Amino acid sequence: MQYINQLGPVAALVAGILILVMPKLLNYIIALYLIIIGLAGLFGGR
């Protein structure tokens, strides 16, 4: 379970680096994040 706890910070770090390199990715990264959070909420994620 510790792997799952580390997934959030790692994903945030990768997303931050990608946004710095290619700022147009910001819209896609935010949209993907919101979709994942929404699906996790609907299907019993946290």
Phi, psi and omega per residue, in radians:
M1 nan -0.335 -3.118
Q2 -1.176 -0.502 3.101
Y3 -1.076 -0.704 -3.137
I4 -1.166 -0.632 3.121
N5 -1.148 -0.500 -3.130
Q6 -1.529 -0.184 -3.073
L7 -1.155 -0.698 -3.123
G8 -1.060 -0.950 3.129
P9 -1.089 -0.646 3.119
V10 -1.153 -0.759 3.118
A11 -1.104 -0.696 3.120
A12 -1.132 -0.706 3.123
L13 -1.121 -0.820 3.117
V14 -1.091 -0.766 3.130
A15 -1.088 -0.731 3.122
G16 -1.086 -0.741 3.116
I17 -1.138 -0.762 3.132
L18 -1.097 -0.674 3.133
I19 -1.153 -0.671 3.106
L20 -1.127 -0.686 -3.099
V21 -1.327 -0.763 -3.091
M22 -2.321 1.554 -3.041
P23 -1.026 -0.432 3.140
K24 -1.182 -0.290 3.111
L25 -1.243 -0.263 -3.067
L26 -0.951 -0.799 -3.132
N27 -1.057 -0.754 -3.119
Y28 -1.201 -0.695 -3.132
I29 -1.156 -0.740 3.113
I30 -1.142 -0.752 3.130
A31 -1.081 -0.779 3.135
L32 -1.105 -0.737 3.117
Y33 -1.053 -0.813 -3.127
L34 -1.124 -0.671 3.108
I35 -1.122 -0.781 -3.134
I36 -1.121 -0.769 3.127
I37 -1.116 -0.717 3.116
G38 -1.107 -0.776 3.123
L39 -1.155 -0.688 3.111
A40 -1.108 -0.659 3.103
G41 -1.183 -0.702 -3.132
L42 -1.224 -0.667 -3.036
F43 -1.797 0.336 2.989
G44 1.453 0.572 3.043
G45 -1.107 -2.428 3.079
R46 -0.718 nan nan
